[in-house]
Amino acid sequence: MKTKDIKILLVDDEPDILEIVGYNLSAEGYEVFTAKNGVEGVAKAKKKQPHLIIMDVMMPEMDGIEACEMIRNTPGLENTIIAFLTARGEDYSQVAGFDAGADDYITKPIKPKVLVSKVKALLRRLKEEKKEVDEIVKVGNIVINREEYKIVNDGEEIVLPRKEFELLSLLTSKPNKVFKREVILDKVWGNEVVVGGRTIDVHIRKLREKIGDDHFKTVKGVGYKFVL
């Protein structure tokens, strides 16, 4: 995919941030759209169908966490890459962001060139060639459609955010195999994306709630495995 074909949505209530970040991303050739709050951000995301959304957390009318959850539950936007760009760096705030379905959490202030590099890293997966794997896989009562990012569990379709889907897809690729935490981070998030140590735990908890607690086993000090 060419740079000019990639759409990025910036959502922030600070005009300076929209101007500076928007300018630097536009200079790289991306098509950039902006919104000044969560409500406007959700509406514009539905209309523009961006590949990447960079969003503040604290905003009027609707905060970034709620906006992220709404976007993740919107058909067609389940796989949009979402990164929070915010001055709030507390652990609980980051966990809330990942819990809502975010792919990354970037703390302000950040130099424009560093942010552009971060964006390129987040978008890199769009340019990677698809691996030759079966697009539809059945594991027990779970059917995984990798092409459409759909999950059917006991006949019920479940919509998962991108990272939850990729984590489930990885674990189910080899049932009963223990995947080390560093392997999970590398395969699901990639070495270029810096995430907190609790990120995997948050996503596993969400999968347990949606798929079933019995399927996911913790191997203390090592990682996780999927069992039938």
C-alpha positions in Angstrom: 0.0 0.0 0.0 1.4 3.4 -1.0 1.8 6.2 1.6 -0.7 8.5 -0.2 -3.3 5.8 0.1 -3.0 5.5 3.9 -5.6 7.5 5.9 -4.8 8.8 9.4 -7.3 10.4 11.8 -6.1 12.7 14.6 -8.5 13.2 17.5 -7.4 15.9 20.0 -9.0 18.9 21.7 -5.7 20.9 21.4 -5.5 22.8 18.1 -1.7 23.0 18.3 -1.4 19.2 18.5 -3.7 18.8 15.5 -1.8 21.4 13.6 1.8 20.2 14.4 1.1 16.4 14.2 -1.1 16.8 11.2 1.5 18.9 9.4 4.3 16.4 10.0 2.2 13.4 8.9 0.9 15.2 5.8 4.5 16.1 4.9 5.2 12.3 4.9 2.5 11.9 2.3 -0.3 10.5 4.4 -3.9 11.6 4.0 -4.7 13.2 7.4 -8.1 14.0 8.9 -8.8 15.7 12.2 -11.4 15.8 14.9 -11.5 17.9 18.1 -13.3 15.5 20.5 -14.4 12.0 20.9 -17.9 12.4 19.5 -16.5 14.0 16.3 -13.8 11.4 16.2 -16.2 8.5 16.2 -18.3 10.1 13.5 -15.3 10.9 11.3 -13.9 7.4 11.8 -17.1 5.9 10.5 -17.1 8.2 7.5 -13.5 8.1 6.5 -12.6 4.5 7.5 -9.0 5.4 8.5 -6.1 2.9 8.7 -4.8 4.6 11.8 -6.3 6.7 14.5 -4.1 8.8 16.9 -6.3 9.9 19.8 -6.0 11.9 23.0 -7.5 10.4 26.2 -8.8 13.4 28.0 -11.3 15.3 25.7 -14.6 17.1 26.1 -18.0 15.5 25.3 -16.5 12.0 25.0 -13.1 10.9 26.2 -10.7 8.7 24.2 -11.4 5.5 26.1 -15.1 5.6 25.4 -14.5 6.7 21.8 -12.0 3.8 21.3 -14.6 1.3 22.6 -17.3 2.7 20.2 -14.9 2.5 17.3 -13.9 -1.1 18.1 -17.6 -2.1 18.1 -18.3 -0.4 14.8 -18.5 -2.8 11.8 -15.6 -2.2 9.4 -13.4 -0.5 12.1 -12.6 -3.5 14.2 -9.1 -3.7 12.7 -8.3 0.0 12.5 -5.0 0.6 14.3 -5.6 2.9 17.3 -2.9 4.7 19.3 -3.4 7.0 22.2 -1.2 10.1 22.3 -1.6 11.6 25.7 0.1 13.3 28.6 -1.3 10.8 31.0 1.3 8.1 31.6 0.0 6.3 34.7 -0.1 2.5 34.6 -3.9 2.5 35.2 -4.5 4.9 32.4 -2.4 2.7 30.0 -4.2 -0.4 31.1 -7.6 1.3 30.5 -6.4 2.2 27.0 -5.4 -1.3 26.1 -8.5 -2.7 27.7 -10.6 -0.5 25.4 -8.8 -2.0 22.4 -5.9 0.4 21.7 -2.9 -1.0 19.9 -0.3 1.4 21.4 0.0 4.2 24.0 2.3 7.1 23.2 3.1 9.6 26.0 3.4 13.4 25.4 5.6 15.3 24.8 7.1 13.5 21.9 9.3 15.0 19.1 7.6 15.1 15.7 10.3 12.9 14.0 10.0 10.3 16.7 6.2 10.3 16.4 6.5 9.9 12.6 8.8 6.9 13.1 6.3 5.5 15.6 3.5 5.9 13.0 5.6 4.2 10.3 6.2 1.3 12.7 2.5 0.9 13.5 1.6 1.0 9.8 4.3 -1.4 8.8 2.0 -4.4 9.2 -0.2 -2.9 6.4 2.8 -3.3 4.0 3.8 -6.8 5.0 2.9 -9.6 2.7 0.4 -12.1 4.1 1.8 -15.4 5.3 0.6 -18.4 3.4 -1.6 -19.9 6.1 -5.1 -21.3 6.2 -7.5 -18.4 6.3 -10.2 -20.4 8.1 -9.1 -22.6 11.0 -11.3 -24.7 13.4 -10.0 -25.4 16.9 -12.5 -27.3 19.0 -15.8 -25.3 18.8 -14.0 -22.2 17.7 -13.8 -21.2 14.0 -11.3 -18.5 13.2 -11.5 -16.6 9.9 -8.2 -14.8 9.6 -9.1 -13.1 6.3 -12.3 -11.4 7.7 -11.0 -11.2 11.3 -14.1 -13.1 12.6 -14.5 -15.6 15.4 -17.4 -18.0 15.8 -17.6 -19.8 19.2 -20.2 -22.5 19.6 -22.1 -21.0 16.7 -22.0 -17.4 18.1 -20.1 -14.8 16.2 -17.8 -12.7 18.4 -16.2 -9.4 17.3 -12.6 -9.0 18.7 -10.3 -6.0 18.5 -7.3 -6.5 16.3 -4.8 -7.4 19.1 -7.2 -9.8 20.8 -7.8 -11.5 17.5 -4.1 -11.8 16.7 -3.4 -13.1 20.2 -6.1 -15.7 20.0 -4.9 -16.7 16.5 -1.4 -17.1 17.7 -2.3 -19.2 20.8 -4.7 -21.4 18.8 -2.1 -22.0 16.1 -0.5 -24.6 18.4 -2.9 -25.8 21.1 -1.3 -26.8 24.4 2.0 -25.1 23.4 3.3 -22.6 25.9 4.0 -19.3 24.2 6.6 -17.3 26.2 5.6 -13.7 26.9 8.5 -12.3 24.8 7.4 -14.4 21.9 3.8 -13.2 22.2 5.0 -9.5 22.3 7.1 -10.1 19.2 4.5 -11.9 17.2 1.4 -9.9 18.2 2.8 -6.4 18.9 6.2 -6.5 17.1 9.6 -5.4 18.3 8.9 -1.9 17.0 6.0 -1.3 19.4 6.8 -0.6 23.0 4.1 -1.8 25.3 3.8 -2.3 29.1 4.4 -5.6 30.8 0.7 -5.9 31.8 -0.6 -5.6 28.2 -0.7 -9.3 27.5 -2.4 -9.9 30.8 -5.2 -7.4 29.9 -5.8 -9.0 26.5 -5.8 -12.5 28.0 -8.4 -11.4 30.5 -10.6 -10.0 27.8 -10.3 -13.3 25.8 -11.2 -15.3 28.8 -14.4 -13.2 29.2 -15.4 -13.6 25.6 -14.1 -17.1 24.7 -14.1 -18.9 28.0 -11.8 -19.0 31.0 -11.0 -22.7 30.7 -9.3 -22.3 27.3 -6.5 -20.0 28.5 -3.9 -21.3 31.0 -1.2 -19.2 32.7 2.2 -20.8 33.1 3.6 -18.7 35.9 6.8 -16.9 35.0 6.7 -18.2 31.4 3.6 -17.3 29.4 0.3 -18.6 28.2 -1.2 -21.5 26.3 -4.5 -22.4 24.7 -6.1 -25.7 25.7 -9.2 -27.5 24.3 
